[in-house]
Amino acid sequence: MVSPSFAGQVTMAAYDFNGDGYDDIIRTDEDDEGTSIRVYARIEGSFFCKPVFVSVVPGRLMQVPEVIDVNKDGRKEYFFVTGEERGIIYYDYKDNEYKKTASFDF
């Protein structure tokens, strides 16, 4: 349940980032600590998802996050911009885990 005083935004995106044939869910929400980004992946043999990656970044979202192929490698990433940080959440196929880039300039 969301508190009546909640003033942040919540966004969601779905895409098969890890290549298992099922969409993963990325959810962002804002609070006084910044923007929380959570990735949920399907539990094998189930219809349920579990959290597989959590990151809190400073600032509030400046735009709705996008699922795009940022680095043109044929795989889509989750691109976000807050007032204090820009970054990408991506699935590292070599290490078989989700990662977040450090801040970068375009």
C-alpha positions, 0 to 999 in steps of 0.5 A: 500500500502506498502512503497518502503522502507519497509524492514520487513516481513509480515506473515499470518496464518489462523486457527479456534482459537475461535471454531466458525467454521470459520478460524481466521486470524493472521497477523504479520508485522514489523516496527521500533516499533517492530512486530505487531500481529493482530487477525481478526475474522469473523463478524457474518452473514458476509464474512468480518473480524474485528480486535479482538486482537492487540499486539506489541512486541519488536524486529523482528521475528526470525522465521516464526510464527507457529500454533501448540498445544504448551501446548498439550491441544488439541487446537492450539495456535499461537507461535512466537519468536522475537529477544527480546520475545517469546510468544503465542497468544491463545483464552481463552475459559473461558473469551471468548477473545484472550490473549498473554502470557508473555515471557517465557523460553523453 
